[in-house]
Amino acid sequence: MELPLLKYHHVIGIMSGTSLDGLDLAYCVFKQGKSWEYEVRKAETLPYPEELRQKLAQAMTLSGYDLASLHNELGRFIGLQVKEFMADFAEEVELIASHGHTVFHRPDLGLTTQIGNGAVIAASCGKPVVCDFRTTDVALGGQGAPLVPIGDELLFGQYDICLNLGGISNLSFRQNGQHKAYDISPCNIVLNHLAQQCDKAYDANGEIAQSGHVDTILLKQFNQLDYYKSQNTKSLGREWIDSQFFPLLKRCRLSIPDQMRTVCEHIAQQIAKACNSTEIKSCDSSSDTGHCESDSCNTPTGRTLLITGGGAHNSFLVDLIRQKFHGQVIIPDDRTIDFKEAIIFAFLGFLRLNDLPNCLASVTGARHNSCGGAVYFNS
């Protein structure tokens, strides 16, 4: 079907991840053709001021009044950062698309909350803003996450599986003509938490984890958590990690390196289990073992796995995944690693302003596809 003439091609996408490692901004230009194309003209990660970072880390515990105040404070911070970021090309930019910072995510209760007031962003930077991408899908009975799969399909469709190693790991793939995706396990939320106990912001190249040993008892406890038994559409929030995952770490008496090594093993096992079990497509040339001998085929040995997100810089974790995944692991350039989610949120905002679906029911379990996001104009 030929698309109508679209608008709002010049978009700044903004991502604030659960790992609180900073605010990702990507200025993107989208082009229509036989397939979607994008160009990233500028990308930058801005650290949070320490006071704001601490407030965001404690956001779940704030009173309603203080959370509303933080909602505005984060919106103002984002808006001012955008204004400075786009100073040299402000006339070109048509739209800002901000995911916001997730505080609560309980789709089972019909609840998801991302802060970073879009109206304040628009007033601060002088551009239209799309935000609050998850709410419509949750209202339709969906998980409200993951949101990136439509971008994976339309912008990164050359890969069989897209894996994001952010605060939470998640994957996206096409199966039987539909796009599927779900959150796999905790990732950088836990790894960064442990690294901070060693006075480091994160575990560079997995050096701390590599110096430790796997504790089989703790690993078994992780792998037996009920979340991993569910085969339905599913997503993870900070609430689950705080109530189910961290207590297991607190009860163990292991050194930080041993905790880190065991967590990395758990993450890699769950990722490999999820990726290896995806049924991309069947192949007539499969051998008796079920693995195709051709590298061009999408059955297990020919699958391609694109890894992005901050965890893609953790060479030790990536090596663990590579050892366990039945296929080819691809690590792209640093800009794609660090800004893929910001790029895709720019794309989701572009789709929203053109009234095109930007959330897939086959991914979230909602009643139907939707075009989600609240829109704030600055005039």
C-alpha positions in Angstrom: 0.0 0.0 0.0 1.4 3.4 -1.0 1.7 5.7 2.0 0.3 9.3 1.9 2.8 12.2 1.9 4.1 12.2 5.5 5.4 15.1 7.6 7.6 15.6 10.7 10.6 13.9 9.2 13.2 15.8 11.4 12.9 14.4 14.9 14.9 14.4 18.1 14.4 11.1 20.0 15.0 11.0 23.7 15.5 7.9 26.0 15.9 7.8 29.7 16.7 4.3 30.7 16.0 2.4 33.9 19.8 2.1 34.6 20.0 6.0 35.0 23.2 6.2 33.1 22.1 9.4 31.4 19.8 11.0 28.9 20.2 9.8 25.3 19.4 12.3 22.5 19.5 11.5 18.8 18.6 13.9 16.0 17.2 11.8 13.2 15.9 12.3 9.7 13.5 9.7 8.3 12.9 9.1 4.6 10.2 7.2 2.8 10.9 4.8 0.0 10.4 1.1 -0.7 11.7 0.7 2.8 12.3 3.1 5.7 15.6 4.8 5.9 17.1 7.0 8.7 20.0 9.3 9.2 21.4 10.3 12.5 22.8 13.8 12.3 23.8 14.2 15.9 23.7 12.0 19.0 24.8 12.6 22.6 24.4 11.1 26.1 24.1 13.7 28.8 24.7 12.7 32.4 22.1 13.6 35.0 23.1 16.1 37.7 23.7 14.0 40.8 20.8 15.6 42.7 18.3 14.8 39.9 19.7 11.3 39.5 19.2 10.6 43.1 15.6 11.8 43.0 14.9 9.6 40.0 16.5 6.6 41.7 14.1 7.2 44.7 11.0 8.2 42.6 9.0 5.1 43.5 9.1 6.2 47.2 8.0 9.8 46.8 4.7 11.3 47.8 2.2 12.2 45.2 3.1 15.9 45.5 6.9 15.3 45.3 6.5 12.9 42.3 4.4 15.6 40.5 7.1 18.1 41.2 9.8 15.7 39.9 7.7 15.1 36.8 7.9 18.9 36.0 11.6 19.1 37.1 12.6 16.3 34.7 10.5 17.9 31.9 12.3 21.2 32.4 15.7 19.5 32.5 14.9 17.6 29.2 13.5 20.7 27.5 16.6 22.8 28.3 19.0 20.0 27.2 17.1 19.7 23.9 17.2 23.5 23.4 21.0 23.4 23.8 21.5 20.2 21.9 19.7 21.6 18.8 21.1 25.1 18.9 22.9 24.8 15.6 20.0 23.3 13.7 16.8 24.4 15.6 15.1 25.6 12.4 15.2 22.1 10.9 13.8 20.2 13.9 10.1 19.6 13.7 9.4 17.3 16.6 10.6 16.0 19.9 9.8 12.4 21.0 10.6 11.6 24.6 10.1 8.2 26.3 10.3 9.7 29.8 11.6 7.9 32.9 9.6 4.9 34.0 8.6 5.0 37.7 5.8 2.5 37.9 5.1 -0.3 35.5 2.3 -2.7 36.5 0.3 -3.5 33.4 -1.4 -6.3 35.3 -3.1 -3.5 37.3 -3.6 -1.3 34.2 -0.9 1.0 35.4 2.3 2.5 33.9 3.9 5.8 34.7 6.6 7.7 32.9 7.6 11.1 34.2 9.2 14.0 32.3 6.3 16.4 31.6 5.8 16.8 27.8 4.1 20.1 28.2 7.0 21.5 30.1 9.5 20.0 27.5 7.5 21.8 24.7 7.4 25.1 26.6 11.2 24.9 27.4 12.5 24.0 24.0 9.8 25.5 21.7 9.0 22.4 19.7 6.0 20.0 19.6 6.5 17.0 21.9 5.2 13.4 21.8 5.5 11.5 25.1 3.6 9.0 27.3 3.9 6.3 24.7 2.8 3.3 26.8 -0.5 4.4 28.3 -2.8 3.8 25.3 -1.6 0.2 24.9 -2.0 -0.6 28.6 -5.6 0.8 28.4 -6.2 -1.6 25.6 -5.1 -4.5 27.8 -1.5 -4.7 26.6 1.8 -4.7 28.4 2.7 -1.2 27.2 6.2 -2.7 26.4 8.4 -3.4 24.7 7.8 -0.4 22.4 10.8 -0.7 20.1 9.8 -3.7 18.0 8.0 -1.7 15.3 11.3 0.2 14.9 13.2 -3.1 14.9 10.9 -4.4 12.1 10.9 -1.2 9.9 14.4 0.2 10.5 16.5 -2.9 11.5 14.6 -5.7 9.7 17.8 -7.2 8.2 18.5 -8.9 11.5 16.6 -12.0 12.7 16.6 -11.0 16.3 17.3 -7.6 18.0 18.5 -7.8 21.6 18.7 -4.7 23.8 21.0 -4.9 26.9 19.7 -1.9 28.9 18.5 -1.7 32.5 16.4 -4.7 31.4 17.2 -7.0 28.6 14.6 -7.6 25.9 14.4 -9.1 22.4 12.4 -8.6 19.3 11.9 -11.0 16.3 9.4 -11.9 13.5 7.6 -15.2 13.7 4.8 -16.5 11.5 4.3 -13.2 9.8 4.0 -11.3 13.1 6.5 -9.3 15.2 7.0 -10.7 18.7 9.0 -9.2 21.6 9.2 -9.4 25.4 11.5 -8.5 28.3 13.9 -11.3 29.1 15.6 -10.5 32.4 17.1 -7.8 34.6 20.4 -6.5 33.2 22.2 -3.3 33.8 19.9 -2.3 36.7 21.5 -5.1 38.7 25.0 -5.0 37.3 25.4 -1.3 37.9 24.0 -1.7 41.4 26.7 -4.2 42.2 29.4 -2.2 40.5 28.5 0.8 42.6 29.3 -1.2 45.7 32.8 -1.3 44.3 32.8 2.5 43.8 32.4 2.1 40.1 29.5 3.5 38.0 29.5 0.3 36.0 31.6 -2.8 35.4 33.8 -1.8 32.4 34.2 -4.8 30.1 32.8 -7.0 32.8 36.2 -7.0 34.6 34.6 -7.4 38.1 32.4 -10.2 36.9 35.2 -12.0 35.2 37.2 -12.1 38.4 34.4 -13.9 40.2 32.9 -17.4 40.2 29.5 -18.7 39.5 27.5 -19.8 42.6 25.3 -22.7 41.4 22.9 -22.3 44.3 22.2 -18.6 43.6 22.1 -19.2 39.9 19.4 -21.9 40.4 17.4 -19.5 42.6 17.5 -16.9 39.8 16.5 -19.3 37.1 13.6 -20.7 39.1 11.8 -17.3 39.5 8.2 -17.6 38.3 8.6 -14.9 35.6 10.8 -17.2 33.6 8.1 -19.9 33.5 5.5 -17.6 31.8 5.1 -18.2 28.1 2.7 -15.3 27.6 3.4 -11.7 26.5 5.3 -10.2 29.4 7.3 -7.2 30.6 9.4 -6.3 33.6 9.4 -3.3 35.8 11.6 -2.1 38.7 9.0 -3.3 41.1 9.6 -7.0 40.2 13.4 -6.6 40.4 13.1 -4.9 43.8 10.7 -7.5 45.2 12.0 -10.7 43.5 15.6 -10.4 42.3 17.4 -8.1 44.8 16.2 -10.1 47.9 18.1 -13.1 46.6 21.3 -11.1 46.3 20.8 -9.6 49.8 20.4 -13.1 51.4 23.5 -14.6 49.8 26.8 -14.2 51.5 28.9 -14.0 48.3 31.6 -11.5 47.4 30.6 -8.8 44.9 32.7 -10.4 42.1 30.9 -13.7 42.7 27.5 -12.1 42.7 28.4 -10.2 39.5 29.7 -13.4 37.8 26.6 -15.3 38.8 24.2 -12.5 37.6 26.1 -12.4 34.3 25.7 -16.1 33.9 22.0 -15.9 34.6 21.5 -13.1 32.1 23.4 -14.9 29.4 21.5 -18.2 30.1 18.1 -16.5 30.0 19.0 -14.6 26.8 20.3 -17.7 25.1 17.2 -19.7 26.1 14.9 -17.0 24.7 16.9 -16.4 21.5 17.5 -20.1 20.7 13.8 -20.9 21.2 12.5 -18.4 18.7 11.1 -20.0 15.6 12.1 -17.6 12.9 11.1 -19.7 9.9 11.4 -23.3 8.8 14.0 -24.5 6.3 13.9 -27.4 3.9 17.7 -27.8 4.1 17.8 -28.4 7.8 19.9 -31.4 8.8 18.9 -34.3 11.1 20.1 -32.2 14.1 17.6 -29.4 13.3 20.3 -27.0 12.4 20.8 -25.7 8.8 24.1 -26.0 7.2 23.7 -22.8 5.2 24.8 -19.5 6.8 22.2 -17.6 4.7 19.3 -19.4 6.4 17.5 -18.1 9.4 17.2 -21.4 11.2 19.4 -21.8 14.4 23.0 -21.8 12.9 22.2 -19.1 10.4 20.4 -16.7 12.7 21.7 -13.2 13.2 21.5 -11.5 16.6 22.0 -7.7 16.8 23.0 -6.6 20.2 22.7 -3.0 21.3 22.3 -1.0 24.5 24.8 -0.2 27.2 25.4 -3.9 27.9 26.8 -4.4 24.4 30.0 -2.6 25.7 30.3 -5.3 28.4 32.6 -7.6 26.4 32.5 -10.3 29.0 28.7 -10.5 29.0 28.6 -10.4 25.2 31.1 -13.3 25.1 28.9 -15.4 27.4 25.9 -14.8 25.2 28.0 -15.6 22.1 29.0 -18.9 23.6 25.4 -19.9 24.3 23.6 -18.5 21.2 23.1 -20.7 18.2 23.9 -18.2 15.5 25.9 -15.1 14.6 26.2 -12.3 17.1 26.6 -8.9 15.6 27.9 -5.9 17.5 27.3 -2.7 15.4 29.0 0.7 15.6 29.0 2.6 18.9 26.4 5.1 17.7 23.9 2.3 17.0 24.8 0.5 20.3 24.2 3.6 22.4 21.4 5.4 20.6 19.2 2.7 18.9 16.4 3.2 21.4 16.5 7.0 21.1 16.5 6.6 17.3 13.4 4.3 17.5 11.6 6.7 19.8 12.2 9.4 17.3 10.6 7.1 14.8 7.6 6.3 17.1 7.0 10.1 17.5 7.2 10.5 13.7 4.6 7.7 13.3 2.4 9.2 16.0 2.2 12.6 14.3 1.4 10.9 11.0 -1.4 8.9 12.6 0.3 5.6 11.8 0.4 2.6 14.2 3.4 2.7 16.5 2.6 -0.1 19.0 2.0 -3.7 17.9 -0.6 -5.8 19.6 1.3 -9.0 18.6 4.1 -7.8 20.9 2.1 -6.4 23.8 -1.0 -8.5 23.9 -3.3 -5.5 23.5 -6.7 -5.9 21.8 -5.4 -4.2 18.6 -2.5 -2.1 17.3 -2.5 1.5 18.4 -1.1 4.9 17.7 0.1 5.9 21.1 1.5 9.0 22.6 0.3 12.3 24.1 1.1 15.3 21.9 1.9 18.8 23.3 2.3 21.8 21.0 4.1 24.8 22.1 1.6 27.3 20.7 
